[in-house]
Amino acid sequence: MEKSIRRVTNYRGYEENTLAILETFCALDSSHVHDDRLAFLEAVRFSSIVPENGTAPTCKMMEAIFEIMRDAKSLELILASYRLLSELEKRFPRVCLFKEDNKLSLSDKPVELLVGEAWSPFSIGPDVASSDRHTANRRSNELVDAISFQLLLESLCEVAKGTKSSDTKYLIDILEGDFLPRNSSFLENLNWTSLRDSLLNKLLGSRRLNYKNLVKDSLFILCNQFHAHYLTNHDTGAAKSSSPTMCDNSDPALAFCLPDAEKCTCKAVQRFLIMMMDLDSSRKKAGMQGLTTRVDGVRTPVIELIMDELSYHKDKISPFLQAFDEPKLKLEIVSQYIQKYNVKPSTRKRKLIDSPDDAAITGFLKCFLSSTSTKGIVRKVGSEAVQVLLAHLLQASMSIPDEHLIEEISGLENDFRSSPLVNICNSIISAFTKLKETDAHLELLPISKEALFTAATVLSTRS
């Protein structure tokens, strides 16, 4: 059930008095612009956040805060505006779930989806054909459309930009705050209409957006731009050099905060990928229930695009699995990736996601039962990549509780289901044994040795 909630925004005097602080915005040569912007942010905070019954900022005030975050060169202003926007989003959410306060037990209370009429940094309306790339240089006070969002991610791929990190993280926060309540409502009430109207679904459905490139850019940021660029390559033991941007940045404060900002951006991009995967799962469920129509269109699942990208660029497998730390989805990606090279394309081509027999761990366990299948996988994927995949599958399995791990298993004996992690450890050790049988000169990577030690430790403590 969905209801609309309306915020009172008829505070003309309140809006005019607060925005009057920003009069010096027009005077670009004014030395007081920085102080005036800080004063404006503090005024909004004390009127909206500090009081228990604070007043929600008007749309013009929200636009001004957003403009400060995008336009400011000062670290102080960037952080202050970002924090204020984040606090306002939590204090005055656009979308939220609500349970009626009655005498029913919590599990029986009806859940309502409340959608507020509020300002949004996104402007995702009817698609308009355009081949110009002038949106890359839009003014900071303009709202973000599908092309602008994609260009923002592209800019992060091209060069590390600490000042763009707050923009990216805030926009993904907005998408998440709008998507999660709608998706929860759908999973409970099968309310597909509300999920269809989510900002994320509208963004990905825009014809002005290159959907596949958006996923590839997100994957690139996750793999190379941050984690793999700064952290030591744990899988191979080789150290990566730090970004030259830190040394070349003219603002010492920004240079000092750049690594942390980029790590936060990497986490935000991961949340963006997870949201897209969750939306794919809900779209699939809605389709099975007959709730979707031709209007919803067809999109290639994100997991399938990721596996295709990792297939063409196997050097991305290790950094991606290092950076992506959502265990259940990592387990699904790793197991399906291995299965992809263990099946005959003529019989099961492109049925990786929909095959009922391909439960995450079940399909993986069947891939290393014989030296022949193991040799085929190694020939197509490479011995180092297989080692990394096996190690990260164990890592993901250990991060999932046994009761949830059982959900990833189908068609196996009861004794396996009673102690899934123990049997997975046995299977990991068996898989590495098969690898050694196929190549007597195989050299184990550091991460492989750690995986074998961990598996042996689990077996010794649980046997």
matplotlib code that plots the C-alpha trace (Angstrom):
import matplotlib.pyplot as plt

x = [0.0, 1.3, 0.4, 1.6, 2.9, 3.1, 5.6, 4.7, 6.9, 5.0, 7.6, 8.3, 9.7, 11.8, 13.2, 13.9, 15.6, 17.9, 18.7, 19.5, 22.8, 23.9, 23.5, 27.3, 27.0, 26.6, 29.7, 32.4, 35.2, 33.8, 36.1, 33.1, 31.6, 33.2, 32.0, 28.6, 28.1, 29.2, 26.8, 24.0, 24.7, 24.7, 21.5, 19.8, 21.2, 20.0, 16.5, 16.1, 18.3, 19.0, 15.4, 13.3, 10.6, 12.8, 11.4, 12.1, 14.1, 12.3, 13.3, 15.2, 17.2, 18.0, 19.1, 21.4, 23.0, 23.5, 25.0, 27.5, 28.6, 29.1, 30.7, 32.9, 36.6, 37.1, 37.3, 35.4, 32.5, 32.4, 32.2, 29.8, 27.3, 27.6, 27.0, 24.1, 22.4, 22.9, 21.4, 18.5, 17.8, 17.7, 15.6, 13.1, 13.2, 11.4, 10.3, 9.9, 8.0, 5.4, 3.6, 0.2, 0.4, -2.3, -2.6, -1.5, 1.8, 4.7, 4.7, 1.0, 1.1, 0.3, 3.2, 2.6, 5.0, 5.0, 6.1, 6.8, 6.7, 10.2, 13.1, 15.3, 18.7, 17.6, 15.7, 14.7, 11.7, 10.7, 13.6, 14.7, 17.0, 20.4, 23.8, 25.5, 27.9, 27.4, 25.9, 29.5, 29.9, 26.5, 26.3, 26.5, 22.9, 21.3, 19.7, 21.2, 19.7, 20.7, 23.5, 24.9, 25.1, 26.8, 29.3, 30.0, 31.0, 33.0, 35.0, 35.9, 37.2, 39.4, 41.1, 40.8, 38.8, 38.4, 36.0, 33.7, 33.5, 30.9, 28.8, 28.8, 28.2, 25.4, 23.6, 23.9, 22.6, 19.6, 19.0, 19.4, 17.1, 14.4, 15.0, 15.3, 11.9, 10.2, 12.0, 11.2, 7.5, 7.6, 9.2, 6.4, 3.4, 4.4, 3.8, 5.6, 4.1, 6.0, 9.2, 8.8, 8.5, 11.8, 14.5, 16.9, 14.5, 13.8, 17.5, 18.4, 15.4, 16.3, 17.1, 19.6, 21.7, 24.2, 23.2, 26.0, 28.7, 27.3, 27.9, 31.3, 32.3, 31.1, 33.1, 36.2, 35.9, 35.5, 38.4, 41.1, 40.4, 40.5, 41.0, 43.4, 45.1, 46.0, 46.0, 48.6, 47.6, 46.9, 46.4, 49.8, 51.7, 52.7, 52.4, 50.6, 51.9, 49.8, 47.9, 49.8, 46.8, 47.8, 51.1, 49.9, 46.8, 47.3, 45.1, 47.0, 43.8, 42.2, 45.3, 45.4, 41.7, 41.8, 42.5, 39.7, 37.3, 38.1, 37.6, 34.2, 33.3, 34.3, 32.0, 29.2, 29.7, 29.5, 26.2, 25.1, 25.9, 24.2, 21.1, 21.0, 21.4, 18.6, 16.4, 17.1, 16.1, 12.8, 12.1, 12.6, 10.2, 7.6, 7.9, 7.3, 4.2, 2.9, 3.2, 5.5, 4.4, 6.1, 6.5, 9.1, 11.3, 14.1, 17.6, 20.5, 21.0, 24.0, 25.6, 25.6, 27.3, 29.9, 30.7, 31.0, 33.4, 35.5, 35.6, 37.1, 39.3, 40.5, 43.0, 40.0, 38.9, 41.3, 40.8, 37.0, 36.7, 39.0, 36.8, 33.3, 32.6, 28.8, 29.2, 25.9, 26.3, 30.0, 29.2, 26.7, 29.1, 32.0, 30.0, 28.3, 31.6, 33.1, 30.0, 30.1, 33.3, 32.2, 29.0, 28.6, 27.6, 25.3, 23.1, 23.0, 24.2, 23.2, 21.0, 23.3, 20.9, 17.6, 18.6, 16.9, 19.8, 22.4, 22.1, 25.2, 27.3, 25.7, 26.8, 30.3, 30.8, 30.1, 32.8, 35.9, 34.7, 37.0, 40.4, 38.9, 36.4, 39.1, 41.6, 38.9, 38.2, 41.9, 42.5, 39.7, 40.1, 43.8, 45.2, 45.8, 42.3, 40.8, 42.8, 41.5, 37.9, 38.2, 39.7, 37.1, 34.3, 35.5, 35.8, 32.2, 30.9, 32.5, 30.8, 27.3, 25.6, 24.9, 21.1, 21.5, 24.2, 21.8, 19.6, 22.4, 22.4, 20.0, 19.9, 22.5, 22.4, 21.1, 24.5, 25.9, 23.0, 23.5, 27.1, 27.5, 30.6, 32.5, 31.6, 32.5, 35.9, 36.4, 35.3, 37.8, 40.6, 39.5, 39.4, 43.0, 44.1, 42.5, 44.4, 47.7, 46.9, 46.3, 49.6, 52.4, 54.3, 51.4, 52.6, 50.0, 49.3, 49.5, 45.7, 45.4, 47.7, 45.6, 42.4, 43.8, 45.0, 41.6, 39.7, 42.0, 41.4, 37.7, 37.8, 40.0, 37.7, 34.4, 35.2]
y = [0.0, 3.4, 6.8, 10.3, 12.6, 16.3, 18.6, 22.1, 24.3, 27.6, 29.4, 32.3, 34.5, 31.7, 31.0, 34.6, 35.4, 32.3, 32.7, 36.3, 35.2, 34.0, 37.4, 37.5, 34.4, 36.8, 38.7, 36.2, 38.5, 38.8, 37.6, 36.9, 34.1, 31.3, 32.8, 33.5, 30.0, 28.6, 30.9, 29.8, 26.1, 26.8, 28.7, 25.8, 23.3, 25.3, 25.7, 22.2, 19.7, 21.1, 21.7, 18.6, 19.9, 21.5, 23.0, 21.1, 23.3, 24.5, 23.3, 26.5, 26.1, 22.5, 23.5, 26.1, 23.5, 21.1, 23.9, 24.6, 21.0, 20.7, 24.2, 24.6, 24.3, 24.4, 21.0, 22.7, 23.7, 20.4, 18.4, 20.8, 20.8, 17.0, 16.3, 18.7, 17.1, 13.7, 14.8, 16.4, 13.2, 11.2, 13.8, 14.3, 11.1, 11.2, 7.5, 5.4, 2.4, 2.8, 0.3, 1.1, 1.4, -1.0, -4.1, -6.6, -8.3, -6.7, -9.3, -8.8, -5.0, -3.8, -2.0, 1.2, 2.9, 6.6, 8.8, 12.4, 15.4, 16.7, 18.2, 15.7, 16.3, 14.1, 15.2, 12.0, 12.7, 11.9, 11.0, 13.6, 12.6, 14.4, 13.6, 16.6, 16.2, 19.7, 18.2, 17.5, 21.2, 22.0, 24.6, 23.3, 24.4, 22.3, 19.0, 15.6, 13.7, 10.3, 11.6, 13.8, 10.8, 8.6, 11.4, 11.8, 8.1, 8.4, 11.3, 9.1, 6.5, 8.9, 10.6, 10.5, 13.5, 13.9, 16.8, 14.5, 11.9, 13.7, 14.3, 10.6, 9.4, 11.8, 10.9, 7.2, 7.8, 9.4, 6.5, 4.1, 6.0, 5.9, 2.3, 0.3, 1.1, 0.5, -2.8, -3.9, -3.0, -5.0, -8.1, -8.0, -6.9, -7.4, -3.7, -3.5, -0.2, 1.6, -0.1, 0.7, 4.4, 4.3, 6.7, 3.8, 2.1, 5.3, 6.1, 2.7, 2.7, 6.0, 5.7, 8.5, 6.3, 3.7, 1.0, -1.4, 1.3, 2.4, -1.0, -1.2, 2.2, 1.1, -2.1, -0.2, 2.2, -0.7, -2.7, -0.2, 3.3, 2.9, -0.4, -1.9, 1.4, 2.1, -1.2, -3.9, -6.6, -9.4, -12.1, -11.9, -10.0, -7.2, -3.6, -1.0, 2.6, 5.4, 7.8, 10.8, 12.9, 13.0, 14.5, 16.8, 18.2, 21.9, 21.8, 20.0, 19.4, 17.8, 15.7, 14.5, 13.4, 12.1, 8.4, 8.2, 10.0, 7.6, 4.6, 6.0, 6.5, 2.9, 1.7, 3.9, 2.5, -1.0, -0.1, 1.1, -2.2, -4.1, -2.0, -2.8, -6.5, -6.4, -4.5, -7.3, -9.9, -8.1, -7.5, -11.2, -12.0, -9.5, -11.1, -14.5, -13.2, -11.6, -8.0, -6.6, -5.3, -4.2, -0.8, -2.2, -3.3, -5.8, -5.3, -7.7, -8.6, -6.8, -10.1, -11.3, -8.1, -8.4, -12.0, -11.0, -8.2, -10.4, -13.0, -10.5, -8.9, -11.6, -9.3, -7.6, -10.8, -10.4, -6.6, -6.9, -9.8, -7.9, -4.8, -6.4, -7.7, -8.5, -12.3, -13.6, -11.8, -12.6, -16.3, -16.1, -14.4, -16.7, -19.9, -18.8, -17.7, -21.1, -22.9, -20.8, -22.6, -26.0, -26.3, -26.8, -23.6, -25.5, -26.9, -24.2, -21.0, -17.9, -19.7, -19.0, -17.0, -18.8, -22.4, -24.0, -26.5, -23.8, -23.0, -21.1, -23.7, -26.8, -25.9, -25.0, -28.3, -30.2, -28.4, -30.0, -33.6, -34.9, -34.0, -33.6, -30.9, -29.2, -29.2, -27.7, -24.9, -24.1, -24.1, -21.5, -19.4, -19.8, -21.4, -18.2, -16.9, -20.3, -20.1, -16.6, -17.7, -20.7, -18.6, -15.9, -18.5, -19.9, -16.4, -15.5, -18.8, -18.2, -14.8, -16.3, -18.0, -21.7, -21.3, -18.9, -20.9, -23.8, -21.7, -21.6, -25.4, -27.6, -31.2, -32.4, -35.0, -34.2, -34.7, -31.9, -29.6, -30.3, -28.9, -26.9, -25.0, -28.2, -29.8, -26.6, -26.6, -30.3, -29.4, -26.4, -28.7, -31.3, -28.6, -27.5, -31.1, -31.5, -28.4, -29.9, -33.1, -31.2, -29.3, -30.8, -27.5, -25.4, -22.7, -21.7, -18.0, -16.5, -16.2, -19.9, -21.0, -18.9, -20.5, -24.0, -23.1, -21.6, -24.6, -27.0, -25.0, -25.1, -28.9, -29.4, -27.2, -28.6, -32.3]
z = [0.0, -0.9, 0.5, -0.2, 2.5, 1.9, 3.5, 4.4, 2.3, 2.4, 4.4, 2.1, 4.9, 6.2, 2.8, 1.8, 5.1, 4.8, 1.2, 1.7, 3.3, -0.2, -1.9, -2.4, -4.7, -7.6, -6.7, -7.9, -6.8, -3.3, -0.5, 1.7, -0.5, 1.6, 4.9, 3.6, 2.4, 5.7, 7.5, 5.2, 5.9, 9.6, 9.4, 7.7, 10.2, 13.2, 11.7, 10.4, 12.2, 15.7, 16.8, 17.7, 15.4, 12.8, 9.6, 6.4, 3.9, 0.8, -2.6, -3.3, -0.2, -1.0, -4.5, -2.9, -0.6, -3.5, -5.6, -2.8, -2.7, -6.4, -6.9, -3.8, -4.0, -0.3, 1.6, 4.5, 2.3, 0.5, 3.7, 5.4, 2.5, 2.1, 5.7, 5.9, 2.8, 4.3, 7.7, 6.0, 4.0, 7.2, 9.0, 6.2, 4.0, 0.7, 0.9, 4.0, 5.3, 8.0, 10.2, 11.8, 15.6, 16.6, 18.8, 16.2, 16.6, 14.8, 12.1, 11.4, 11.2, 7.7, 6.1, 4.1, 1.7, 2.3, -0.6, 0.1, -2.2, -1.8, -3.7, -5.6, -7.2, -10.1, -13.1, -14.8, -17.0, -20.6, -22.8, -25.2, -28.1, -27.7, -29.0, -27.5, -24.6, -23.2, -20.1, -18.9, -18.4, -16.9, -14.2, -10.6, -9.8, -12.5, -11.6, -12.6, -15.4, -16.8, -19.0, -16.2, -13.9, -16.4, -17.2, -13.5, -13.3, -16.5, -15.0, -12.0, -14.4, -16.3, -13.3, -9.5, -8.5, -4.8, -5.2, -7.2, -4.5, -2.4, -5.5, -6.4, -2.9, -2.2, -5.5, -4.7, -1.2, -2.7, -5.1, -2.2, 0.1, -2.5, -3.7, -0.4, 1.1, -2.3, -2.8, 0.8, 0.1, -3.1, -1.5, 1.2, -0.8, -4.5, -5.1, -8.4, -9.4, -6.6, -7.4, -11.1, -10.1, -8.2, -9.2, -9.9, -12.2, -14.1, -14.3, -15.7, -18.0, -19.6, -23.3, -23.0, -20.7, -22.0, -19.5, -20.3, -20.2, -16.8, -15.4, -17.0, -15.5, -12.1, -12.4, -13.5, -10.5, -8.1, -9.7, -10.6, -9.6, -5.8, -4.0, -6.6, -7.2, -3.5, -1.7, -1.8, -4.3, -1.7, -4.2, -5.9, -3.2, -5.6, -4.2, -6.2, -6.5, -5.0, -7.2, -8.6, -7.9, -4.2, -5.0, -7.7, -6.0, -5.3, -2.1, 0.7, 2.6, -0.4, -1.1, 2.5, 2.4, -1.1, -0.3, 2.2, -0.1, -2.9, -0.7, 0.3, -3.3, -4.0, -1.3, -2.7, -6.2, -4.7, -3.1, -6.5, -8.1, -5.3, -5.8, -9.5, -8.8, -6.2, -8.8, -11.3, -8.8, -8.0, -11.8, -12.3, -9.5, -10.8, -14.2, -12.8, -11.1, -14.3, -12.9, -15.6, -19.0, -22.2, -20.7, -18.3, -21.2, -21.1, -19.5, -19.3, -15.6, -14.0, -12.8, -16.4, -17.6, -14.8, -15.8, -19.4, -18.5, -16.3, -19.1, -21.5, -18.9, -16.6, -15.0, -13.3, -11.5, -8.5, -7.8, -8.3, -5.8, -3.4, -3.5, -3.7, -0.2, -0.3, 0.5, -1.0, -4.3, -4.5, -3.9, -6.8, -9.2, -8.4, -8.7, -11.9, -13.4, -12.8, -14.1, -17.2, -18.3, -17.2, -19.4, -23.1, -24.7, -27.2, -24.5, -21.8, -23.4, -21.5, -19.0, -16.1, -14.1, -14.9, -14.6, -11.6, -11.2, -10.8, -7.1, -6.2, -4.4, -5.9, -9.5, -8.3, -6.4, -9.6, -11.6, -9.9, -9.5, -12.2, -13.5, -17.0, -16.0, -13.9, -16.8, -19.1, -16.6, -16.2, -19.9, -20.4, -17.3, -16.3, -13.2, -11.3, -11.9, -10.8, -7.6, -6.9, -7.6, -5.2, -2.4, -2.6, -2.8, 0.5, 1.9, 0.9, 2.3, 5.7, 5.8, 5.5, 8.4, 8.0, 7.9, 5.0, 3.4, 3.1, 0.9, -1.7, -1.9, -3.8, -4.8, -2.2, 0.5, 4.0, 5.6, 3.4, 4.3, 8.0, 7.9, 4.7, 5.6, 6.6, 3.3, 1.3, 3.0, 2.0, -1.6, -1.7, -0.6, -3.2, -5.9, -5.2, -5.2, -8.7, -9.8, -8.7, -10.5, -13.7, -13.4, -11.3, -11.6, -10.3, -7.9, -5.3, -4.8, -1.3, -1.2, -2.2, 0.7, 3.1, 1.8, 2.2, 5.8, 6.6, 5.2, 7.2, 10.4, 10.0, 9.5, 12.6, 14.8, 13.6, 13.1]

ax = plt.figure().add_subplot(projection="3d")
ax.plot(x, y, z, "-o")
ax.set_aspect("equal")
plt.show()
